């Protein structure tokens, strides 16, 4: 194992998922007595949280701003790599240290479209790894295994001489990726934060009061999920049995024409069985309090092979879920038995609700098993694997 001391974490997206990852990755690395540099569009917030949670580690972490402008094309991508190199060199000089590993979360934008390996290695001479989010191409029937990726393919630059490993959230495709890049592939846990503050329970208590004796079916939109199925379900489920809650980034969810039409219909008809309100949920304690008020958690489709943010939290708080069978969350639900993997039709989701209403007992042990796989202990193990090169 190389003597890895200083790790730079690069988060080029601003969302709940990556703010959570930034805090939890930094936490584990600080516990491993590493020095951590964090580049993020949310760098001020991340720095404040780390300073509050780990004041005794203040000398071991630094946060820096990073723009989130998307880059495409060879010239723009090359410029981003060169710019990142300069940022890291400046940090090394200021802090009088050496960056031993750079970890990109996610890596997708940085390696697509792919430049040539030799050009890339000259632009970015650091040891690096990264989280590949969209693994959809690994499901293609004509995927070539045990063969180098070709230039232009999503995983081509993992062949870089400076790349020490790959990592993914999709535990079903780690071997396929490994067979293509001939390097270790680490399955990263979809780690979360479980804390709840008493003051955040007020909204949950209000929701329970509005619901009365009805089952609360809830969802929280934290990324670019398609919430059409949820809105459709809320409009057609028996009003006397279920109360529907949807909050979070509603604006992004209603960009889709079907979703926009479904929520407009729901609001115009003035159903008395729902609480739908946009909220800027940056604090995990708020999200956790909301989930704790649900009886059933609905997982929306985010159109790629990334587990829904709510899956881990629902398992930890022992809330059964409904997930689409055709998505990765549906596969995870079926594998770990944390709820019901429903078909694509409204009738399938209505049937899932009916099953939950008749059988309130569910296997909490299986939920605990899934939550344990996404825990800080699992994250620590994953980072120890990544740092072994």
C-alpha positions as CSV (number, residue, x, y, z in Angstrom):
1,X,0.0,0.0,0.0
2,X,1.3,3.4,-0.9
3,X,1.6,6.0,1.8
4,X,-1.6,8.0,1.0
5,X,-2.0,10.9,3.3
6,X,-3.7,13.8,1.4
7,X,-6.9,13.1,-0.6
8,X,-8.7,15.6,-2.7
9,X,-12.4,15.1,-3.1
10,X,-13.9,16.8,-6.2
11,X,-17.7,17.3,-6.3
12,X,-18.8,19.1,-9.5
13,X,-22.6,18.8,-8.9
14,X,-24.7,20.7,-6.4
15,X,-27.4,18.5,-4.9
16,X,-28.4,16.8,-1.6
17,X,-26.6,13.6,-2.6
18,X,-23.2,15.2,-3.2
19,X,-23.4,17.4,-0.1
20,X,-24.1,14.3,1.9
21,X,-21.3,12.4,0.3
22,X,-18.9,15.3,0.9
23,X,-19.5,15.3,4.6
24,X,-19.5,11.5,5.0
25,X,-16.5,10.9,2.8
26,X,-14.6,13.6,4.7
27,X,-15.7,12.2,8.0
28,X,-14.4,8.7,7.3
29,X,-11.1,10.0,5.9
30,X,-10.6,12.2,8.9
31,X,-11.2,9.3,11.1
32,X,-8.5,7.4,9.1
33,X,-6.2,10.4,10.0
34,X,-6.0,11.6,6.5
35,X,-5.8,15.2,5.2
36,X,-8.8,16.1,3.1
37,X,-9.2,18.8,0.4
38,X,-12.8,19.3,-0.8
39,X,-13.7,21.1,-4.0
40,X,-17.4,21.7,-4.3
41,X,-19.9,24.3,-5.5
42,X,-21.3,24.0,-1.9
43,X,-17.9,24.5,-0.3
44,X,-19.0,27.2,2.2
45,X,-21.8,24.9,3.5
46,X,-19.6,21.9,3.6
47,X,-16.9,23.8,5.5
48,X,-19.4,25.1,8.0
49,X,-20.7,21.6,8.7
50,X,-17.3,20.1,9.0
51,X,-16.2,22.9,11.3
52,X,-19.2,22.2,13.6
53,X,-18.9,18.4,13.5
54,X,-15.1,18.1,13.7
55,X,-13.5,21.2,15.2
56,X,-10.6,19.1,16.6
57,X,-9.8,18.2,13.0
58,X,-9.7,21.7,11.6
59,X,-6.1,21.5,10.6
60,X,-6.8,18.4,8.5
61,X,-9.4,19.7,6.0
62,X,-9.7,22.5,3.6
63,X,-12.7,23.4,1.4
64,X,-12.4,25.2,-2.0
65,X,-14.9,26.6,-4.5
66,X,-15.6,24.7,-7.7
67,X,-17.9,25.9,-10.5
68,X,-20.6,23.6,-11.8
69,X,-20.7,24.8,-15.4
70,X,-21.1,21.7,-17.7
71,X,-18.3,21.1,-20.1
72,X,-18.5,19.2,-23.4
73,X,-16.2,18.7,-26.3
74,X,-12.5,18.0,-26.4
75,X,-11.2,21.5,-25.8
76,X,-13.6,22.3,-22.9
77,X,-12.8,19.0,-21.2
78,X,-9.0,19.4,-21.6
79,X,-9.3,22.9,-20.2
80,X,-11.2,21.6,-17.1
81,X,-8.5,19.0,-16.4
82,X,-5.8,21.6,-16.8
83,X,-7.7,24.0,-14.5
84,X,-8.1,21.3,-11.9
85,X,-4.4,20.5,-12.0
86,X,-3.6,24.2,-11.4
87,X,-6.0,24.3,-8.4
88,X,-4.4,21.2,-6.9
89,X,-0.9,22.6,-7.4
90,X,-1.9,25.8,-5.7
91,X,-3.3,24.0,-2.8
92,X,-0.2,21.9,-2.4
93,X,1.9,25.0,-2.4
94,X,-0.3,26.8,0.2
95,X,-0.6,23.9,2.5
96,X,2.9,22.6,1.9
97,X,1.7,19.1,1.2
98,X,1.4,16.6,-1.7
99,X,-1.9,15.4,-3.1
100,X,-1.7,11.6,-3.1
101,X,-5.1,10.8,-4.6
102,X,-7.9,12.8,-6.3
103,X,-11.4,11.3,-6.2
104,X,-14.1,12.6,-8.5
105,X,-17.7,12.3,-7.4
106,X,-19.1,11.7,-9.9
107,X,-16.5,11.1,-12.6
108,X,-18.9,10.9,-15.5
109,X,-18.5,14.5,-16.8
110,X,-14.8,14.5,-16.4
111,X,-14.2,11.5,-18.7
112,X,-16.8,12.1,-21.3
113,X,-16.2,12.8,-24.1
114,X,-12.9,11.0,-23.7
115,X,-9.6,12.5,-24.8
116,X,-6.7,10.3,-25.7
117,X,-5.0,8.7,-22.7
118,X,-1.6,10.2,-23.3
119,X,-3.0,13.7,-23.6
120,X,-5.1,13.2,-20.5
121,X,-2.1,11.8,-18.5
122,X,-0.1,14.9,-19.4
123,X,-2.9,17.3,-18.4
124,X,-3.6,15.6,-15.1
125,X,-0.5,13.9,-13.5
126,X,-2.2,12.9,-10.2
127,X,-3.3,9.5,-9.0
128,X,-7.0,9.5,-9.4
129,X,-10.2,7.5,-9.0
130,X,-13.9,8.4,-9.4
131,X,-17.5,7.3,-8.9
132,X,-19.1,6.3,-12.2
133,X,-22.8,7.0,-11.8
134,X,-24.5,6.1,-15.0
135,X,-23.8,2.4,-15.7
136,X,-26.6,2.0,-18.2
137,X,-24.1,1.0,-21.0
138,X,-23.0,-2.0,-18.9
139,X,-26.5,-3.4,-19.3
140,X,-26.3,-3.4,-23.1
141,X,-26.5,-6.8,-24.7
142,X,-23.7,-6.2,-27.1
143,X,-21.3,-5.0,-24.4
144,X,-17.8,-6.3,-25.0
145,X,-16.2,-7.9,-21.8
146,X,-12.6,-8.8,-21.2
147,X,-11.6,-6.2,-23.8
148,X,-10.3,-2.7,-23.6
149,X,-12.9,0.0,-23.9
150,X,-12.6,2.1,-27.1
151,X,-11.9,5.8,-27.1
152,X,-15.2,7.6,-26.7
153,X,-16.8,4.9,-24.5
154,X,-17.9,6.0,-21.0
155,X,-15.1,4.0,-19.2
156,X,-12.3,4.5,-21.7
157,X,-10.2,6.9,-19.5
158,X,-10.2,4.4,-16.6
159,X,-7.4,2.9,-18.7
160,X,-5.2,5.9,-17.8
161,X,-1.9,5.0,-16.2
162,X,-2.7,7.4,-13.3
163,X,-6.1,5.8,-12.6
164,X,-5.7,3.6,-9.5
165,X,-9.3,2.1,-9.4
166,X,-12.9,2.6,-10.5
167,X,-15.9,2.8,-8.2
168,X,-19.7,2.6,-8.8
169,X,-22.9,2.6,-6.8
170,X,-24.4,-0.1,-9.0
171,X,-23.4,-3.3,-7.2
172,X,-24.8,-5.5,-10.0
173,X,-22.2,-4.3,-12.6
174,X,-18.9,-4.2,-10.8
175,X,-17.5,-7.3,-12.4
176,X,-18.4,-6.1,-15.9
177,X,-16.6,-2.8,-15.3
178,X,-13.6,-4.6,-13.8
179,X,-13.4,-6.9,-16.9
180,X,-13.1,-3.9,-19.1
181,X,-10.6,-1.7,-17.3
182,X,-8.5,-4.4,-15.7
183,X,-8.4,-2.6,-12.4
184,X,-10.2,-3.1,-9.1
185,X,-13.7,-1.7,-8.9
186,X,-15.0,-0.7,-5.5
187,X,-18.8,-0.7,-4.8
188,X,-19.4,2.5,-2.9
189,X,-22.2,2.6,-0.4
190,X,-25.0,5.1,-0.9
191,X,-24.2,6.5,2.5
192,X,-26.5,8.8,4.3
193,X,-27.0,10.7,7.6
194,X,-29.6,9.5,10.1
195,X,-29.7,12.4,12.6
196,X,-33.0,14.0,13.6
197,X,-33.4,17.2,15.6
198,X,-36.5,17.7,17.8
199,X,-37.4,21.0,16.1
200,X,-37.7,19.2,12.7
201,X,-40.4,16.9,14.0
202,X,-43.1,19.6,13.8
203,X,-43.8,19.1,10.1
204,X,-43.9,15.4,10.6
205,X,-46.4,15.8,13.4
206,X,-48.5,18.1,11.2
207,X,-48.5,15.5,8.4
208,X,-49.6,12.8,10.8
209,X,-52.4,15.0,12.1
210,X,-53.6,15.7,8.5
211,X,-53.5,12.1,7.6
212,X,-55.5,10.9,10.6
213,X,-56.0,7.2,10.4
214,X,-54.9,6.9,6.8
215,X,-51.6,5.4,5.7
216,X,-49.0,8.1,4.8
217,X,-47.4,7.4,1.4
218,X,-44.5,9.8,1.0
219,X,-41.8,10.8,-1.4
220,X,-39.1,13.5,-1.3
221,X,-37.7,14.8,-4.6
222,X,-33.9,15.4,-4.1
223,X,-32.6,15.0,-7.6
224,X,-34.1,15.0,-11.1
225,X,-36.6,12.3,-10.5
226,X,-39.7,11.8,-12.7
227,X,-42.6,12.0,-10.2
228,X,-45.4,11.2,-12.7
229,X,-46.2,7.8,-11.2
230,X,-46.5,9.2,-7.7
231,X,-48.9,12.0,-8.8
232,X,-50.9,9.5,-10.8
233,X,-51.1,7.2,-7.8
234,X,-52.2,10.0,-5.5
235,X,-55.0,11.0,-7.9
236,X,-56.5,7.4,-8.1
237,X,-55.8,5.7,-4.8
238,X,-58.8,5.5,-2.3
239,X,-58.9,8.9,-0.5
240,X,-60.2,7.3,2.7
241,X,-57.3,4.9,3.0
242,X,-54.2,6.9,1.9
243,X,-52.6,10.3,2.5
244,X,-49.9,11.4,0.0
245,X,-47.0,13.6,0.8
246,X,-44.6,15.1,-1.9
247,X,-42.0,17.7,-1.2
248,X,-38.5,18.7,-2.2
249,X,-37.5,19.9,-5.7
250,X,-40.9,20.0,-7.3
251,X,-39.8,22.4,-10.0
252,X,-37.3,19.9,-11.5
253,X,-39.8,17.0,-11.2
254,X,-42.5,18.9,-13.1
255,X,-40.4,19.8,-16.1
256,X,-41.5,16.6,-17.7
257,X,-44.8,17.2,-19.6
258,X,-46.6,14.1,-18.1
259,X,-45.5,15.0,-14.5
260,X,-46.6,18.6,-15.0
261,X,-50.0,17.5,-16.3
262,X,-50.5,15.0,-13.5
263,X,-49.7,17.4,-10.7
264,X,-51.9,20.1,-12.3
265,X,-54.8,17.6,-12.4
266,X,-54.3,16.6,-8.8
267,X,-54.3,20.2,-7.6
268,X,-57.2,21.3,-9.8
269,X,-59.4,18.5,-8.5
270,X,-58.6,19.6,-4.9
271,X,-58.1,16.1,-3.5
272,X,-58.2,16.2,0.3
273,X,-55.7,13.4,0.6
274,X,-52.4,15.1,-0.1
275,X,-49.8,17.5,1.1
276,X,-47.7,18.7,-1.9
277,X,-45.3,21.5,-1.3
278,X,-41.9,22.5,-2.7
279,X,-39.1,22.8,-0.1
280,X,-35.4,23.4,-0.2
281,X,-34.2,20.5,1.9
282,X,-30.5,21.0,2.5
283,X,-30.4,19.6,6.0
284,X,-30.5,15.8,6.5
285,X,-32.3,16.2,9.8
286,X,-35.3,17.7,7.9
287,X,-35.3,14.9,5.3
288,X,-35.1,12.2,8.0
289,X,-37.9,13.8,10.0
290,X,-40.1,13.7,7.0
291,X,-39.3,10.1,6.2
292,X,-40.0,9.2,9.8
293,X,-43.6,10.5,9.3
294,X,-44.2,8.1,6.4
295,X,-45.8,4.7,6.5
296,X,-44.7,3.9,3.0
297,X,-41.9,5.5,1.0
298,X,-42.4,5.9,-2.8
299,X,-39.2,5.8,-4.9
300,X,-39.4,7.9,-8.1
301,X,-37.5,7.0,-11.3
302,X,-34.4,9.1,-11.8
303,X,-33.9,7.8,-15.4
304,X,-30.5,6.2,-14.8
305,X,-28.8,3.4,-12.8
306,X,-28.3,5.4,-9.6
307,X,-30.1,4.2,-6.4
308,X,-32.8,6.6,-5.2
309,X,-31.6,8.8,-2.3
310,X,-34.5,7.6,-0.2
311,X,-33.8,3.9,-0.4
312,X,-31.1,3.9,2.3
313,X,-33.0,6.2,4.6
314,X,-36.2,4.2,4.3
315,X,-34.4,1.0,5.2
316,X,-32.7,2.7,8.3
317,X,-36.1,4.1,9.5
318,X,-37.9,0.8,8.8
319,X,-40.2,2.3,6.1
320,X,-41.2,-0.2,3.4
321,X,-40.8,1.2,-0.1
322,X,-42.4,0.9,-3.5
323,X,-39.8,0.9,-6.3
324,X,-40.2,0.4,-10.1
325,X,-39.2,-3.1,-11.0
326,X,-37.4,-2.0,-14.2
327,X,-35.0,0.3,-12.3
328,X,-32.0,-0.4,-10.1
329,X,-34.0,0.5,-7.0
330,X,-36.5,-2.2,-8.0
331,X,-33.7,-4.7,-8.3
332,X,-32.4,-3.7,-4.9
333,X,-35.8,-3.9,-3.3
334,X,-36.3,-7.4,-4.7
335,X,-32.8,-8.5,-3.6
336,X,-33.0,-7.1,-0.1
337,X,-36.7,-7.4,0.5
338,X,-37.2,-3.9,1.8
339,X,-40.6,-3.4,0.1
340,X,-42.3,-4.2,-3.2
341,X,-40.9,-3.9,-6.7
342,X,-43.9,-2.9,-8.7
343,X,-44.6,-3.0,-12.4
344,X,-44.9,0.0,-14.7
345,X,-48.7,0.5,-14.6
346,X,-50.9,2.5,-12.2
347,X,-52.7,-0.8,-11.3
348,X,-49.3,-2.3,-10.2
349,X,-48.7,0.6,-7.8
350,X,-52.3,0.4,-6.5
351,X,-51.9,-3.3,-5.9
352,X,-48.7,-2.6,-4.0
353,X,-50.5,-0.2,-1.7
354,X,-53.3,-2.7,-1.1
355,X,-50.7,-5.3,-0.1
356,X,-49.1,-2.9,2.4
357,X,-52.5,-1.9,3.8
358,X,-53.4,-5.6,4.5
359,X,-49.9,-6.7,5.7
360,X,-48.4,-4.1,8.1
361,X,-45.7,-6.6,9.2
362,X,-42.4,-6.5,7.2
363,X,-38.9,-7.9,7.7
364,X,-37.1,-5.2,9.7
365,X,-34.0,-7.5,9.7
366,X,-33.7,-7.3,5.9
367,X,-34.0,-3.5,6.1
368,X,-31.3,-3.4,8.7
369,X,-29.1,-5.5,6.5
370,X,-29.5,-3.1,3.6
371,X,-28.9,-0.1,5.8
372,X,-25.8,-1.7,7.2
373,X,-24.4,-2.1,3.7
374,X,-24.7,1.7,3.2
375,X,-23.3,2.6,6.7
376,X,-20.2,4.5,7.6
377,X,-18.5,1.3,8.5
378,X,-19.1,0.1,4.9
379,X,-17.8,3.4,3.6
380,X,-14.7,3.1,5.7
381,X,-14.1,-0.4,4.2
382,X,-14.6,1.0,0.7
383,X,-12.1,3.8,1.2
384,X,-9.6,1.5,2.6
385,X,-9.9,-0.6,-0.6
386,X,-9.5,2.6,-2.7
387,X,-6.4,3.7,-0.8
388,X,-4.7,0.3,-1.3
389,X,-2.7,0.9,-4.5
